[in-house]
Amino acid sequence: MKERTNKELLSLKIFIFIFYANWAFIFFFIPVYLREVKGFSIGMIGTLSAIYAFLGAISQIFIGYLSDRLRSRKPFLIISSLMLLFIYLFIFPRLNSFLAFIFTYSLIGVFMNTLLTLSNVLIFDYSSSLGGTGRAFASVRVWGPIGFLTMMLTIGFYPKLTEPSIMFPLISLIFLLGFIMVIILREPELRSGIKTIELKDVRNFILRFEARSFLIFYIFYIFAMYGASSNVNLLVKHLGGSNSDISWALSVCSITEIPTAFLWGFLADKIGRVPLLLLSSVVLPIRVFLYSLANKALDVILVQFLTHSLTFNIIIIVSAVYINDLVSGEERASAQGILSMSTAISQTISALISGNVADLVGLKGMYVFLTFIAIISTILAFTLLRRIKARGYN
């Protein structure tokens, strides 16, 4: 049984590698395409990101719920992979009107968030039986930054890959590879007699002190981090950098993520989830403010290198493990759906507000604004999360 589990985890690692390789294009070079080729303002790009995130937020709570009811993750992963392949190959390159982009980003938000949520659920489905959930989750999740880094380094050496005529077919090809891996993957059998989660159970979960306190902090944290990190590509361009500079600025993030993912997973099991979240909450406002002081692309690269692992890497790994701790196995997809929904809600608000703030006061001013949001998340961490710790949760 353990040998089969390890074999399936290998397939899942390959899928996650492939999925995150596509993030390089979708989240960092397509916005540049929209800015330079389509002439969209930062506010318009932020609006599209908000629509993407909002539909992701609405969809994930129901998809997680349906996944638990059907006791299966693969059908949702298969449909999402095929739909994204079709969209980026046949639809996205032909779009011209802003209204058409709005509709398309609505669909992309649903399918991308489904892949993100249910791939995390599958990791827990397998790794929870291996012991040391934090370490097990991190050992699989680390293949995300490895895939992202591989693609970013490739783009750094071959920036022509970001040209639209090459980029969109390549995105579709990567989704095709992901689809193949999902077909190969055999998901674990879930017990037939498990409890079916009702929507009232979702409501009760959110009303629990440990869940509610964490999600309040988390929404402010993601607001600041998403607004800051999602505009790094445009900041590099604003400072006179090239597409290669963007790829190097983002590559250094993955370089720090890969070795420290195991560290954070180990420490999450060793010293607890809350201490790591508190550490991350202290570093975030420092990271965001340093962006406002950057004068050249190299400055941005240094900020990314020094702070990414202590912010993004901790919050992504530890948050998923924390939420998983609060529920039983049969509630796993619903709980991760709630986390994805919270992420998407925060990203929606952040994209809308940050993009428009940037249009009003410039990118540097936007980063100062986001610094204050990050400080609020730090204050919430040391009030709400410390109360959770005082109640005996680690």
VEXSE-806569 format. One record per residue (C-alpha): x, y, z; residue in three letters. Coordinates in steps of 0.1 Angstrom, whole numbers, padded with zeros to 4 digits, always signed. Layout:
BEGIN
XYZala
...
This chain:
BEGIN
+0000+0000+0000met
+0028+0024+0009lys
+0046+0015-0024glu
+0015+0024-0043arg
+0011+0056-0024thr
+0046+0067-0032asn
+0040+0059-0069lys
+0009+0081-0070glu
+0027+0108-0051leu
+0054+0108-0078leu
+0027+0113-0105ser
+0012+0141-0084leu
+0046+0157-0081lys
+0049+0157-0119ile
+0015+0172-0123phe
+0023+0200-0098ile
+0056+0206-0115phe
+0037+0210-0148ile
+0009+0232-0134phe
+0032+0257-0117tyr
+0055+0259-0148ala
+0025+0275-0165asn
+0022+0301-0138trp
+0053+0318-0152ala
+0033+0327-0183phe
-0002+0331-0169ile
+0005+0353-0140phe
+0036+0372-0150phe
+0040+0375-0188phe
+0004+0376-0199ile
-0001+0408-0178pro
+0029+0422-0197val
+0012+0412-0230tyr
-0020+0429-0219leu
+0000+0461-0210arg
+0023+0463-0240glu
+0003+0446-0268val
-0033+0454-0259lys
-0026+0488-0242gly
-0045+0480-0210phe
-0039+0502-0179ser
-0027+0487-0146ile
-0062+0493-0133gly
-0078+0473-0162met
-0053+0445-0156ile
-0062+0446-0119gly
-0099+0444-0128thr
-0093+0413-0148leu
-0073+0397-0120ser
-0101+0406-0096ala
-0127+0389-0118ile
-0104+0359-0121tyr
-0101+0357-0083ala
-0137+0364-0075phe
-0151+0336-0097leu
-0124+0314-0082gly
-0137+0323-0047ala
-0173+0316-0055ile
-0166+0284-0073ser
-0142+0267-0049gln
-0165+0263-0020ile
-0190+0244-0042phe
-0164+0224-0061ile
-0148+0213-0028gly
-0183+0204-0016tyr
-0191+0184-0047leu
-0157+0167-0046ser
-0164+0155-0011asp
-0199+0143-0020arg
-0186+0124-0051leu
-0155+0112-0031arg
-0134+0120-0062ser
-0111+0148-0073arg
-0100+0136-0108lys
-0131+0145-0128pro
-0128+0182-0118phe
-0090+0182-0126leu
-0096+0166-0160ile
-0123+0190-0170ile
-0103+0221-0158ser
-0072+0210-0177ser
-0090+0204-0209leu
-0109+0237-0207met
-0078+0257-0200leu
-0060+0240-0229leu
-0088+0250-0252phe
-0091+0286-0239ile
-0054+0294-0243tyr
-0050+0277-0277leu
-0081+0289-0295phe
-0097+0318-0276ile
-0073+0340-0257phe
-0050+0349-0286pro
-0080+0361-0306arg
-0095+0384-0279leu
-0095+0421-0285asn
-0123+0438-0265ser
-0120+0443-0228phe
-0155+0428-0223leu
-0144+0396-0240ala
-0114+0394-0217phe
-0137+0399-0187ile
-0158+0368-0198phe
-0127+0347-0205thr
-0110+0356-0172tyr
-0142+0345-0154ser
-0138+0310-0169leu
-0100+0309-0163ile
-0106+0318-0126gly
-0129+0288-0121val
-0106+0263-0138phe
-0073+0275-0125met
-0085+0276-0089asn
-0100+0242-0092thr
-0066+0228-0103leu
-0050+0246-0074leu
-0075+0235-0047thr
-0079+0199-0056leu
-0042+0192-0063ser
-0037+0204-0027asn
-0065+0181-0015val
-0049+0151-0033leu
-0016+0158-0016ile
-0034+0156+0018phe
-0054+0125+0007asp
-0021+0106+0002tyr
+0003+0122+0026ser
-0020+0122+0057ser
-0014+0085+0060ser
+0024+0088+0059leu
+0027+0108+0092gly
+0041+0143+0097gly
+0016+0161+0076thr
+0036+0193+0073gly
+0067+0175+0060arg
+0047+0153+0037ala
+0028+0182+0022phe
+0059+0203+0017ala
+0078+0174+0001ser
+0051+0173-0027val
+0043+0210-0028arg
+0080+0219-0034val
+0077+0206-0069trp
+0056+0237-0077gly
+0085+0261-0073pro
+0108+0237-0091ile
+0084+0238-0121gly
+0081+0275-0119phe
+0119+0280-0116leu
+0125+0257-0145thr
+0102+0277-0167met
+0115+0311-0155met
+0151+0301-0161leu
+0142+0288-0196thr
+0125+0322-0203ile
+0156+0340-0190gly
+0178+0323-0216phe
+0151+0323-0243tyr
+0129+0354-0239pro
+0114+0347-0273lys
+0092+0322-0255leu
+0071+0352-0242thr
+0062+0363-0278glu
+0024+0357-0283pro
+0029+0334-0313ser
+0050+0310-0291ile
+0036+0317-0257met
+0000+0307-0262phe
+0006+0273-0279pro
+0032+0265-0253leu
+0007+0272-0224ile
-0017+0249-0241ser
+0009+0222-0245leu
+0018+0224-0208ile
-0019+0220-0199phe
-0020+0189-0222leu
+0009+0174-0203leu
-0009+0181-0170gly
-0041+0165-0184phe
-0021+0133-0193ile
-0007+0131-0158met
-0042+0134-0142val
-0054+0106-0164ile
-0024+0084-0153ile
-0029+0093-0116leu
-0049+0069-0095arg
-0065+0088-0066glu
-0069+0070-0032pro
-0101+0053-0024glu
-0122+0072+0001leu
-0143+0053+0026arg
-0178+0047+0012ser
-0193+0052+0047gly
-0179+0086+0054ile
-0201+0115+0063lys
-0214+0137+0035thr
-0206+0173+0042ile
-0235+0197+0041glu
-0233+0235+0035leu
-0243+0240+0072lys
-0210+0222+0081asp
-0191+0248+0060val
-0208+0276+0079arg
-0201+0260+0113asn
-0164+0256+0103phe
-0161+0293+0095ile
-0177+0302+0128leu
-0152+0282+0148arg
-0128+0305+0167phe
-0096+0289+0153glu
-0108+0290+0117ala
-0124+0324+0119arg
-0094+0341+0136ser
-0070+0326+0111phe
-0091+0336+0080leu
-0094+0372+0092ile
-0056+0375+0095phe
-0051+0355+0063tyr
-0073+0377+0041ile
-0054+0409+0051phe
-0021+0391+0046tyr
-0030+0378+0011ile
-0043+0413+0002phe
-0009+0429+0008ala
+0012+0400-0005met
-0008+0395-0037tyr
-0010+0432-0046gly
+0028+0435-0041ala
+0040+0402-0058ser
+0015+0402-0087ser
+0028+0436-0098asn
+0065+0428-0096val
+0066+0422-0133asn
+0052+0456-0140leu
+0075+0472-0115leu
+0105+0457-0132val
+0092+0471-0165lys
+0086+0505-0149his
+0122+0506-0137leu
+0134+0500-0172gly
+0139+0462-0170gly
+0134+0436-0197ser
+0114+0404-0199asn
+0147+0386-0190ser
+0149+0408-0159asp
+0114+0397-0149ile
+0123+0361-0153ser
+0154+0365-0131trp
+0134+0384-0105ala
+0109+0356-0103leu
+0135+0328-0106ser
+0152+0338-0074val
+0119+0333-0056cys
+0118+0297-0065ser
+0155+0293-0058ile
+0148+0301-0022thr
+0114+0283-0021glu
+0128+0249-0030ile
+0152+0242-0001pro
+0132+0260+0025thr
+0099+0243+0017ala
+0113+0212+0035phe
+0124+0234+0064leu
+0091+0251+0069trp
+0073+0217+0066gly
+0096+0202+0093phe
+0093+0232+0116leu
+0055+0233+0112ala
+0054+0198+0127asp
+0082+0205+0152lys
+0074+0238+0167ile
+0038+0243+0154gly
+0020+0263+0128arg
+0013+0295+0147val
+0050+0305+0154pro
+0058+0303+0117leu
+0028+0324+0107leu
+0038+0351+0133leu
+0073+0352+0118leu
+0059+0356+0083ser
+0036+0384+0094ser
+0066+0404+0107val
+0086+0400+0074val
+0057+0409+0050leu
+0055+0447+0057pro
+0093+0449+0054ile
+0092+0431+0020arg
+0064+0453+0006val
+0080+0486+0018phe
+0113+0477+0002leu
+0096+0475-0032tyr
+0087+0512-0029ser
+0124+0520-0024leu
+0136+0501-0055ala
+0153+0522-0082asn
+0164+0494-0107lys
+0155+0459-0116ala
+0184+0445-0095leu
+0169+0461-0063asp
+0137+0441-0070val
+0156+0409-0075ile
+0174+0414-0041leu
+0141+0420-0023val
+0126+0389-0039gln
+0157+0368-0029phe
+0158+0379+0007leu
+0122+0379+0017thr
+0101+0355-0006his
+0108+0323+0014ser
+0099+0340+0047leu
+0066+0353+0033thr
+0050+0335+0004phe
+0066+0301+0011asn
+0055+0300+0048ile
+0020+0313+0042ile
+0013+0288+0014ile
+0026+0257+0031ile
+0016+0264+0067val
-0019+0278+0059ser
-0029+0246+0040ala
-0015+0224+0068val
-0033+0245+0094tyr
-0067+0243+0077ile
-0062+0206+0072asn
-0056+0202+0110asp
-0090+0216+0118leu
-0111+0190+0099val
-0115+0153+0095ser
-0105+0135+0063gly
-0140+0135+0048glu
-0141+0173+0052glu
-0107+0179+0036arg
-0118+0192+0002ala
-0145+0215+0017ser
-0119+0230+0041ala
-0093+0235+0014gln
-0121+0250-0008gly
-0128+0275+0020ile
-0091+0284+0021leu
-0090+0288-0017ser
-0122+0309-0015met
-0106+0331+0012ser
-0075+0335-0010thr
-0095+0344-0040ala
-0117+0369-0021ile
-0086+0387-0008ser
-0070+0386-0042gln
-0102+0401-0058thr
-0102+0430-0034ile
-0065+0435-0037ser
-0064+0434-0075ala
-0093+0460-0078leu
-0079+0484-0052ile
-0042+0480-0058ser
-0045+0485-0096gly
-0066+0516-0092asn
-0043+0530-0065val
-0014+0524-0089ala
-0032+0544-0116asp
-0038+0573-0092leu
-0004+0575-0074val
+0019+0553-0094gly
+0034+0519-0086leu
+0057+0532-0059lys
+0027+0548-0041gly
+0008+0516-0044met
+0035+0497-0025tyr
+0034+0523+0003val
-0003+0518+0005phe
+0001+0480+0006leu
+0027+0484+0034thr
+0000+0497+0057phe
-0023+0467+0048ile
+0006+0444+0056ala
+0011+0461+0090ile
-0026+0455+0098ile
-0020+0418+0090ser
+0009+0418+0115thr
-0012+0434+0142ile
-0040+0408+0136leu
-0014+0380+0137ala
-0002+0390+0172phe
-0037+0395+0185thr
-0058+0367+0169leu
-0032+0340+0163leu
-0016+0344+0197arg
-0050+0339+0212arg
-0053+0306+0193ile
-0019+0297+0207lys
-0030+0305+0242ala
-0059+0281+0238arg
-0035+0253+0233gly
-0034+0250+0195tyr
+0001+0249+0181asn
